Amino acid sequence: MILRAPDAIQALVRAGVKPWACDLCMCLWTTFSLVALAAASLGEPRVLLAAGPSYTLSLLVLRVVQAPYGASSPTKPPDL
């Protein structure tokens, strides 16, 4: 959400440009970049093993952050 906040990127999100408009792509590339940077700066290639769980965690966090505040579970549609 922070990476998508600037106006220039908001225009890309509204236009549907990947990776900015896609939650899966955005989480994948951000996680991969940060884990690769951490592995390179620490000089420890085993840090790359954290990419998989980190990607899953970033998707969960993004889903929670983007959920409408006070939203309840969906209700059953009325019978017609």
C-alpha positions, -999 to +999 in steps of 0.1 A: +000+000+000+029+023+007+045+017-026+012+024-044+006+057-025+024+082-048+003+098-075+024+086-103+020+050-092-017+055-085-021+063-122-005+030-131-027+012-107-059+027-121-046+019-156-041-018-146-004-019-153+014-049-138+030-053-112+015-021-097-022-032-101-018-068-093-016-079-056+001-112-065+028-095-087+034-066-063+039-090-034+061-113-054+085-087-068+087-067-036+094-098-015+119-112-040+137-078-042+139-074-004+150-109+003+176-108-024+189-075-010+191-090+025+209-121+012+234-100-007+240-075+021+245-103+047+265-125+023+244-155+033+226-173+004+205-193+028+185-161+035+169-167+001+150-196+016+129-170+035+114-158+002+086-184+000+072-179+035+077-141+032+057-140+000+028-158+017+030-136+047+030-104+026-002-116+008-019-122+041-008-088+054-020-070+022-054-088+024-059-076+060-047-041+053-070-037+022-101-052+039-128-026+046-129-015+081-157-031+101-167-054+073-186-084+084-188-117+066-209-118+035-246-125+041-266-151+022-285-135-008-322-133-004-343-161-018-363-151-049 
